[in-house]
Amino acid sequence: MASTDVQRKLTAILVSDVVGYSRLMGDDPEGTLTTLTAYRQIFSDKIREYKGRVVNAPGDSLLADFTSVVDAVSCAVDLQREFAERNQELPDHRRMDFRIGVNLGDVLVKDEAIYGDGVNVAARLESLAEPGGICISGDVYNQVKSRLPLHFQDIGQQEVKNIAEPVRAYKVLSQPGAAAHRVVAARRMVSGRWRRGALAALGAIVIAAGGFGGWSYYQARSTEAALAAFKESAAFPLPDKPSIAVLPFDNLSGDPNQEYLSDGITESIITRLAKIPGLFVIARNSSFTYKGKPVKVQQVGRELGVRYVLEGSVQKAGEHLRINAQLIETPTGEHLWAEKYDRDLKDIFAVQDEISVKVANELNVKLVRGEWARSDVQATANLAAYDLFLRAQNLALRYEKEGNVRATRLLQQAIELDADYARAMGLLGWQYLLAARYGWVKDRAQSIRQAEEWADRALAIRPDTHALTLLSRLNSNKGNYEQALALGERAVALEPSNAYVLVTLSWTMNLAGRPEEALPIMRQGIRLYPHPPIFFHNVYGTENFNAGRYDAAIEAFKEGLKSPDKGRQYHRM
């Protein structure tokens, strides 16, 4: 039977500790204790201001509880902003950063102390937070997501010691610019009063100028340090232009058969971004190696050598579509932008365009209208045709006879629904060429003729990279190298960050007897496709051999033997 002096209650729990406390004490015990004492007073004042109470404060840690989840998160945000300001007055090596975790859970209360799983989860969340950051549980997120003007990063399910079920966790984002404004707005909205008149006036001026000065300065310093560390650990040097990988959008429809839709939307966004000359966009196949894996964006950034990651989710319910998208800086894990799109299914093309344009704007890339704007990636307004195209694209990626046959049939149906669907025609042409190449048809010559016919039909309607690279390949096979190069260069101009388009042009240049010119193009294609399929390495090795670079050729062929993808991939836009 439970003791009568032990009670249960549902409460919001805040846990914090100092980052690098042992080092700080070892370097300067007196100074660290002085700073900690001052910051502890800030903790006490803020917690009391947000109607919470300090439960315990052993060493450098602190445990508090709140009756309101909104108050707990708002207090955590206000604390981190206050500490960011005060840390400006300290030398870098003496700065005192805190991690904060917030959970909503059932706890046992005895003699004013609290115990139980709710406290354990909060402590685990605190350990997941970054220096100066806040991490909250899924239960907390559900309570505050629509009530506080903040951004959040979903970091997935987290294991908690002695807790049977994993806990969903989110980072609270405090980014210079728009997100920083949201942090300040959240504090003001909840607290309902200014700290002091003079500081309030100063804050208003700074916000109007585009950012909260203290926070921006602190974040800028943190970002510089994070970027330097990132560059040292990245598998590839960062390009000299904004670099991005688009991770496969999650399918939240609850129906595995809808997977093709989320994959197709991801690919469409990649293709749109690849058309922007000022961006460096990782190839689809490299991004999709992370599909279904609980991976952190920092890891993706290091492994692919990109500074930004776009991730999101897709949920289709009848004729309604919900798309979430968020742009994250990989060195810091901070969100630059996040948006939810609740639209009718017929608006799917507009949403993809909006996301692509927003990414370009956030990365300060000049979006040249003209060819990019005119070359509508899907080039159809027929939703049924587009759905068939996405299904066919998903099958075509398997590079198998059965998938090839089914993809061919679906693309033909799509074209029957929209006789001007150029992109479907270009992909259909590739299905005929691949069927001939791999011997999936009896009459290979006829299949090749059909491939050329569909590519010609596509280009008679509008520019399309599928059709251009297909015709470039067919012309190079015939020895028409000048025409093949012209077609390949048109394709590169249309999608400058498309790895396969670059590789096609490079190989054509090699066949035309210009291997030295082919090599830098090939290197760019490989950089856009980290850990590429074996044929990339084989092409690169052959080009080096033809250029008389024999050692480089040997290394390229050796790399090909290590390739994780030794399948039939021959070409993919």
N, C-alpha and C positions, 0 to 999 in steps of 0.2 A: 504494500500500500504506500502511495506517495506521501512524503512528509508534508505536513500542513504549512510549513514555512517556505516551501518551494512552489513557485507559481510559474505558469506558462504565459507567454504573450507573443504576438506577432509584431515584429519591430524592424525598422531599417537600421542596419549595422554598418558603421564606418570603421575601417581599420587603416592605420598608416604606419610607416616607418621611414627612417632616414636612409637614403642611398649612400653606400660607402661610409657608414658610421665608424666602423673600426679604423679605417684609414684616417678619417678626420681626427679621431681621438688620438691616434698614434702620432700624427704630425703636430697637433696643437691641442692638448687636452683642455687647457683653460679657455682658449678662444672658442673651441667647439661647444663647451658647456655654456658659455655666455650666449652664443647664438641659439643653441637649443632652448635655453631658458626663455629667451625673448620670443622665439617662434612658438613655444608651448603656450605662452600667454595669448598669442594670436589665435591658436587653436581654441583655447578656452573661450575667448571672447566671441569668435565666430560661431562656435557650436551653441553657445548660449543665445546668440542673436537669432539663429535658425531653430530655436526651441528644442535643441537637443541637450544631451548631458554626457560629460566625460565619465566613462565607467571605470577605466583603468589607464595608467600611463607608465608602464615599466620601461626603464632604459630609454631607448629611442623610439619605442612603439607607442601607439595610442589606440584605445578602443572607445567608441562612442555609440550611442543609439539615439534614434529619432522616432517620433510618432508618425512623421510624414516622410514618404520616400522622396517626394519633390524637394522638401527641405534638406534632406541628407545630400542629394546630388548637387543642389544649388550651393550648399555649404562647401562641398568638396571643390567645386569650380571656383568659388570665391577665394578659398584658401590657396589654391594653386596660383591664381592670379596675384594674390598678395605676396606670396613667397617669390614669385618671378620678379616682381618689382623690387623687393628688398634685396634679392640676390645681386641686382645690378650694382649695389654699393659694396659688394665683397669681391676680392680677387677670385679668379676662376677656380683656383685650387682650394679655396675656402668656402665656396658656394655650398649651401645646404639644400639639397633637393629631397622631396618626399614622393613616395608612391602611396596612392590611396585606392582602397577597394571598398565597394559598397554592395551590400546584399540585403535582400528582404527575406526574413526567415523566422521560423518559430524558435524561441529560445526559452531556457529555464532561468528563472530569476531567484536568487538566494542572497539575502543580505546586500542588496543593491548591485551585486555582480551578475553577469549573464554568462550562460554556458550553452553548449550544444552545437549541432551541425550548422546552424545559421552563422555562428561565429567562425567556425572552421572554413566555411565557404568564403566568407568575407576576407579572411587572412590569405586564402589561396588567390583570390582575385587581386588583392594588393600586390602579391608577388608577380603577377602577370603584367601589372602596369609598368609603363616606362617612367624613367626619372621625370618628375614634374607632371606625371600623367595620372589618369583615373581609369579604373576598370570596374565595370558593374555587371551584375548577373542578368540573365534573361528576364527574370521576374521584375527586377528594377527597371530594365529597359521598357518592358510592356507598360509600366506605370507612367514613365516620364516622356516617352518618345513623342507623344502628341501634345504634351503639356509644357515642354521647355524647348525654346528655339536653339537646339544644339544639333550637332552632327555626331553620328556614331559609326564605329567600325565593328562589324561582326567578326569575331576571331574564332568562332566555332565552339564545338563541345570541348570542355576541359575536364580532365580527370582530377578528382579531389581525393586526397588520402582519407581512407576510412569512410568515404561516401560512395554508396553503391552505384548511383547513376551519375553520368557526366553532367556538368553544369554548362549551360550556354553562357558565353561571356561576350561583352562588348567594351570597346574603348570609347571613352568620351573624348571628342576631338576639340582641340582649342588651337585653331590655325590662324596665322595672321591674315588680315583681309576680312572677307565675309564671315568666316567661322569665328574669328576673334570678336567681331561685333556681336555675334550671337551669344558668346560667353558673357560679355558685359550686359547684354540685354536680358539674359536669363537672371543674372544677379539682381538687376534693378527691378525686374518684374516681380520676383519672389520677395525680395527684401522690402520693397515698397518705399525705400528711402535712400538718399544719397549719403555717402560716407561723411563728407564735409563739403561745405559750399565751394571752397576754392578748388578742391580736387574734382568736384563734379563739373565745374566750369571747364577745367583743364581737360577732363575726359571728353566732354562734348566737342571741344575744339579738335582734339586728336582724332576722335572717331570721324568727324566730318572730313578730316584730311585723308582718311583712308586706312586707319588702323590704330589700335591702342598701343601707344608708344612703348610703355614698359614691357608689355607682353611681346610686342613685335621684336623689340631689341633682343629680349631673352630667347625667343624662338629662333630669330635669325642666327644668333650665336650657336644655338643647339643644332640648327640645320647645317651650318657650315661644318661643325665637328662630325655630325653624322654622315655628311656627304664625303668628307675626307676618308673616314673609316670605310665607307661603302666602296669607294674607288679602289682601296687597297685590297678588299676581299672579293671584288667582283671577278667573275670568270673571264670577262671581256672588257676592254676599255670602253668607256662611255662614248657614244658618237658625238660629233660636234653640232648636233641638232637635237631637239627634244626627242627622246626615245621612249617607246611605249609597247607594252604587250597587252593584248586583250584576252583575258582568261575566259574560258567557256562559261557562259551565263547558266546559272542553275535552273533546272526545270522544277518549278514549284507547283505544277499542276496536279501532282499526285498520280499521274498516268505516265508510265515509262514510254508509251507510244507517242507521247508528245515531245520526246527528247529531240527529235529532228527539228522542231520549231525553235527551241532555245539554241541549238547548235547553228541553225541557219541564220538566226538573228545575229549571233556572235560573228559568224563569217561575213555577213553583210556589212557589219560595222567595221571589221578589219579591212574589207575591200574598200569601203568609203575612205577610211583613214589612209590607206595605202595610196590613194590618189592625190594626197596633199603633199606637194614637193617639200615643204618645210618640216615634215615629220619622218622619223625613223620607226617603222612598224614591223615588229617581229612576225614572222610567217605563221600562218594558221596552225600548221602541224606542230610547231614548237610550243605554241600556247596550249594546244589541246593535250599535250603530254601531262598536264596538271588536272585534267578533267576527273572529277570524282575524288580528288585527293585533298586531305585537310592540310593545305600548304599555306604558309604565311607569305604575304606580298614581299617582305624583305628577302626571303629565300628566292622567290621568283626573280626579283630584281638582280640579285647577285648571280644567279645561274644563267640568266639570259643577257645580262649586261644592259639593263634598261633602268631609267630613272623613274618611270611612271607605269602604273598598272591600272587598267580599267576592268572592273568586275561588276557583276550584277546578277539579276534573276529575271525569269519570265514565268508568268502565270496566266494561263488561258482558261476562261470559263465561258463556254458558249461563244457569243460574239463579242465578249469583253476581254481586254488584254491589259495586264498590269506588268510593267517593266520597271525594275529598279536598276539604277546605274550609279557607280561611284568611282571617282578618279582618285588614286592614292599615290603619294610620293613614296617610293620604296625605301630610300635611305632612312626616313623618319617614321614611316608608317602612317603619316598624317593624311587626312582627306583634304583634297583641294576643292572638290565639288561632289555633290550627291543630289540625285533627283528621282522622284517617283512619277511615273507616267500611267495614269488610269485613263485608258482610251478605248474606243471601239476598235475592233479588229481591222476595220477598213483604214485606220490611221497608222498602221504598222510601218509604212514606208516613211511617213512624216516623222515618226518617233526616231527611227534610225538616223535620219538626216539631222534631227535636232541634237541627238547625242554626239554625233560626229562633229558638228559645228561647235558645240559647247566645249568638247575636248580641245579642239584647235584654238578656241578663244582663251581657254584657261591656260594653255601652254604658250600663249603669245605667239602663235603661228599665224602668219598672214594667210588668210584663206582666199586664194585667187578663184574668183567665180569663173565664168567662162566654161572651159572644157569640163572642170569638175562638176559644176552645177548642171551642165547640159547632159552629161553622160549618166543619167539616172541608173544606178547600179543594177536594179532589178528590171527596169525598163518595161514594167507592166503595171496596170492599175487593176488587173483581174486577180482577185484574191485566190480564187480556185486554181488559176494557172500558177500563181506564186507558190501555193501549197504543194502542188505537184513538183515544181522545180526544187523546192527544199527537200522533198522526199527523194527525188532522183539524185540530188547532190550528195545526200547521206549515203545512198547505195553506191554511188560512183567511187566514193572514198575507199571502199573495200578492195578495189582492184581485183575482183573475182568475176568469173564468167556469169554466174547467176545474178550478181548485183549489176553487172553490165547490161544484161538482157532486160532486167526490170527497170533500170534507170532509163534505158533507151525508150521503152514503152511509155514511161511516165512523161518524159520530155516531149515525145510526140503528142501525147494527150494535152500537155500544156500549150503547145503551139497550135493545136486545133482550137483551143479556147481563146488564144490571142495570136493571131497570124503575124504580129509584129514583135514578138517576144525574142529579141536578138540574143539576149544572154542565154536563153534556153537553147537556141539554135547553135550557139558556139559550143556549149557543153555537150550537146547532142553530137556535134561533129567529132569531138574528142572521144566519145563513146565508140563511134565507128572506127576511128583510128586505132584505139586501144584494142578493139576486137580483132582487127587485122594484125596488129603487132604480136599479140599473144596467141594467135591461132584459134580464136573462139568462133570463127566463121569459116565456112568452106571456101568461099570466093573472096580472098583478101583484096584483090584488085578492085572489085566492086565496092567493098567496104571503104577503101581509101577514096574512091571517087565520091561516095556519099559524104564522107567527111569533108572533102573540099567543097562540095556543093552547099552543105549547110553553113560552112564558114563564110562562103561568098554571099549567101542569102542574109546572114547576120550583118555583115559589113555594109550591105546595100541599105540597111535600115539605120544603123548607128555604129559608132566605134565600140568595140568590145574586145577585152583582153583575151578571152577564150578564143575567139575567132582569129585575132591577129597572130597570136603565138602558134595556133594550129596551122595557119597558112604559111607562117614563117618556117615551121618545121617541114611542111610538105615541100616547100620550094627549095629548102636546103637539101632535102633528100633527092631532088631532081638536079641538083647542081646549080640552081638559079640563086647564087649567093647574094648578088647585089639586091635582088628583089626581097630575098629572105631577110637581109639585114635591114632594109627599109621598113619592112613590116615589124621586125623585132624592135626597132627604135621607136616606132609609133606606140607599141605596147608599153615600153618603158616610160615614155612620156605620159601615157595614160595612167599607169600605176607605178610610180618610181620606187615604191617600197615593196613591190611584189617580188619575192625571191625567185620564184619559178620563171617569171618573165625575164629577169636578169640572167638566169642560168641559160635559158633558151637563146638569148642574144649572144651570150658569151660563147656557147658551143657553136653557134652559126659562124661567129667570127673566127673561131679556131678552124672550122672546116673550110673557110674561105682563105686559109693560109695566113692568118694574122693572130697567132697565139699570144704574142706579147701584148697586144691590145685587148685580147680576151681575158687575160689573167686578172687585172684589177676589177673588171666587171664581175668575174666569178667570185673573187674575194668578197665583194659587196653582197652578192647573193648568199654566200655561206654565212656572213655576219648577220644577215637578216634571218637566218634559219640556224640558230645554235643547235648543235648536235644533229646535223642533217642526215638524210638517208644516204645509203652507200653510193648511189649514182652521182651525187654531188661530188664526193671525193674522187670517184673514178674520172669524172669530167675534168676536175681540177688537176688530177695526176696526169692525164693525157695531155692537157694543155701545157703543163710544165715540161713534159717530155718533148713535145713538139717545139717548145721554145729553147730546148737545150739545157733546161734546168733539172738535171737528173736527180740530184739529191732531194730537191723539193718534190719531184714526182714520186720518189720512193716514200717520202714522209706522207704524202697525200694518200697513196694507196694503203699504207699502214693504218692511217686514220680510218679509212673506209672499212677495214677489217674490224675496227672497234665499234662501228656504227650500231646503235641500238635498233635501227630500222634497216633490215636486210631484205625487206619484202620486195614486191613488184612495183613499188611506186616509180612511175615513169615520168609523169608530169602532173602538176596540180597548180591551178591558179589560186 
